[in-house]
Amino acid sequence: MVHRLTRRETLAGLAAGAGAVCLGSRTASAAKQEPRWEKAIERGLGWIAQTQSSLGHWTAGSYPTAMTALAGTALICSGSTTTQGPYARNIRAAVSYLTDHQVRSNGLIGDPKQDNRYTYGHGFSMLFLSQVLGEEEDEERRVELIEILEKAAQFSARAQTESGGWGYVSAKDGNNFDEGSTTITQVQGLRGCRNGGITVPAEVIDKAKQYIYSCKNADGGISYSSRNRGSSRPAITAAALATLYNAGDYEGEHVPDMLDYAKKSLHNISNGVQSFGHWHYTYLYYSQVVYRQGEVEWAPFRDRLYNKIVSEQSQNGSWTGNIGPIYVSACNLIMLQLDKAYLPIYQR
């Protein structure tokens, strides 16, 4: 039987041999090998695998769908798939939990009765499952994932508010309330779907981009909501930039001001209040922004970021912080594995 190389195997082999592989107009670089970082990643992934429930999920607070999708994303960032690698069984179980237990007839991935602010789980699940789709070798499972993601994208389109953003719940359930962080999860999830061949109406993404622009303040930062402008939020600005990059907007008229604001607020990796109590959320997205700036910008920032993350790891391999250890650990592991460049959504 002839073994066909998957995209990941091809990417890893070329990156190891040549230092980089061209992906369209962007470049995925080979990961820097740093023993301390690699050991922290191995311990962290081991902790995530060990703490998975018998049903295949993880949770923190009232976010079982969101936490499962984030934890699953951290695992596939390592190079494991549903069929290959040390975490294949865990990834399969996470996929099964989401597809068998959390998919609703209206396209929502999540449970409105269990998931607090269910659009988070829906967005993160679209992202996770869309990345799994590209590696799924079982034809029946591929068909199932495509059907689920097509309905999920349709749900997101219907859930979008009149202003172009999203709230904690759908526009209908939330009286058209919108805010930045849930908008980010929807757009990045939709972009993952589109990368996987799922139809995503261009007008949905265009409206979302205009929503972000409309929330931009004079200092270049993005405010919390179109209804509650207020001061700029570094966390939401970083997330908005990452999302604009996902949408292909690298050099739009608003991007330079936003990038300048984010760099001034976040590039020194402060522990201060500038990240509004959501440090790991902030740097989950800001790390993606800096990574896409190229190696000259990324390398020194990465070293500071990774050394800080590794220094805060618990003895059992997890990290603690806001929301809960599975959330913080998943965010940290996604950041620590950006250089591996296995997932299309995080590639340069």
C-alpha positions, 0 to 999 in steps of 0.5 A, spaced: 500 500 500 502 506 498 502 511 503 500 518 501 504 524 504 499 529 507 500 536 507 503 536 514 508 531 512 510 535 506 510 541 509 514 538 515 519 535 511 520 541 506 521 546 512 526 541 515 530 540 509 530 547 506 528 552 512 521 554 509 516 552 504 512 557 500 505 557 501 501 562 496 504 569 497 506 567 504 511 563 507 511 558 513 518 557 516 521 552 520 520 552 527 526 554 532 529 549 536 529 551 543 529 545 548 526 549 554 520 551 549 519 544 546 519 540 553 514 545 556 510 544 549 511 536 551 509 537 558 503 542 556 500 537 551 501 531 555 497 535 561 491 537 556 491 529 553 490 527 560 485 531 563 480 530 557 473 527 559 471 520 557 466 524 553 472 527 549 471 534 552 474 539 557 471 545 560 472 551 564 466 555 567 460 554 562 464 554 556 465 546 554 464 547 547 469 553 547 474 549 551 474 543 547 475 547 541 481 550 543 484 544 547 483 540 540 486 546 536 492 546 541 493 539 540 493 539 532 498 545 532 503 539 534 502 536 528 498 530 530 491 529 526 485 524 527 489 518 524 496 520 526 501 522 531 501 521 539 494 525 540 490 522 534 486 519 539 484 525 543 483 529 537 478 524 534 475 524 541 474 532 541 471 532 534 466 526 536 464 530 542 463 536 538 460 533 532 455 528 536 453 532 542 454 539 540 451 540 533 444 543 533 439 543 527 440 550 526 447 550 525 449 552 531 455 548 534 454 549 542 448 548 547 445 554 548 443 551 555 450 549 557 454 554 553 455 561 556 455 566 551 455 560 545 458 564 540 465 563 543 464 556 542 461 556 535 467 560 533 472 556 536 469 550 533 468 552 526 476 554 527 478 547 530 473 543 525 475 547 519 483 545 520 481 538 522 477 537 515 484 538 511 487 532 514 481 528 515 482 521 511 476 518 512 471 520 506 464 519 510 467 523 516 469 528 511 462 529 508 460 530 515 464 535 517 463 539 510 455 538 512 456 541 519 461 547 517 456 549 511 451 549 516 455 553 521 457 558 516 450 559 515 448 560 522 454 565 523 451 569 517 444 569 520 447 571 527 451 577 524 448 584 527 445 589 523 452 593 524 456 587 522 459 584 528 456 579 533 454 579 540 455 573 545 449 570 542 445 571 535 443 577 533 436 575 534 437 572 541 441 578 543 437 584 540 442 586 535 448 587 541 455 586 538 462 586 541 469 585 539 471 579 542 466 575 539 466 578 532 473 576 532 472 568 533 466 568 528 471 571 523 477 567 524 472 561 524 469 563 518 476 564 515 478 557 517 471 554 513 473 558 507 480 555 507 477 549 507 472 550 501 466 551 505 462 557 502 462 563 506 458 569 503 463 575 501 458 580 504 459 577 511 466 578 511 466 585 508 460 587 513 465 584 519 471 588 516 467 595 516 464 593 523 472 593 525 473 599 522 467 603 525 470 601 532 476 604 531 478 610 535 483 616 533 489 613 537 488 607 532 485 602 537 479 598 537 473 600 542 469 594 545 462 595 541 459 599 536 454 601 541 459 602 547 465 605 543 469 608 549 476 607 550 480 603 545 482 596 548 489 593 546 486 586 547 480 587 542 485 591 537 490 585 537 485 580 535 482 585 530 488 585 527 489 578 527 482 577 524 484 582 518 490 579 516 486 572 516 481 576 511 487 578 507 487 585 509 495 586 511 495 594 508 488 597 508 488 604 510 486 602 517 491 597 519 498 601 520 494 605 525 492 599 529 498 596 528 502 602 531 497 602 537 498 595 538 505 595 538 505 601 543 501 597 548 503 590 547 510 589 544 513 589 551 509 584 554 507 587 560 503 584 565 499 591 567 492 593 566 493 594 559 491 587 557 484 588 561 485 582 565 485 578 559 493 577 558 492 570 554 487 572 550 491 578 548 497 575 546 494 569 543 492 574 538 497 579 538 502 573 537 499 572 531 500 579 528 507 579 530 508 572 527 506 575 520 510 581 520 516 576 519 522 573 522 526 580 524 520 582 528 518 575 530 524 572 533 526 577 538 518 578 540 517 570 540 523 569 545 521 574 550 514 571 549 516 564 550 521 565 555 515 568 559 510 563 558 515 557 560 517 560 566 510 560 568 508 553 567 506 549 573 509 542 575 504 538 572 505 541 565 499 546 565 498 554 566 493 557 571 490 564 570 483 567 568 477 563 566 481 556 568 487 552 566 485 549 560 483 555 557 490 558 559 494 552 557 491 551 550 492 559 549 499 558 551 500 552 547 497 555 541 502 561 541 508 556 543 507 552 537 506 558 531 513 556 528 511 549 527 506 552 522 502 546 521 495 549 521 493 554 515 489 559 519 496 561 523 501 560 517 504 566 514 
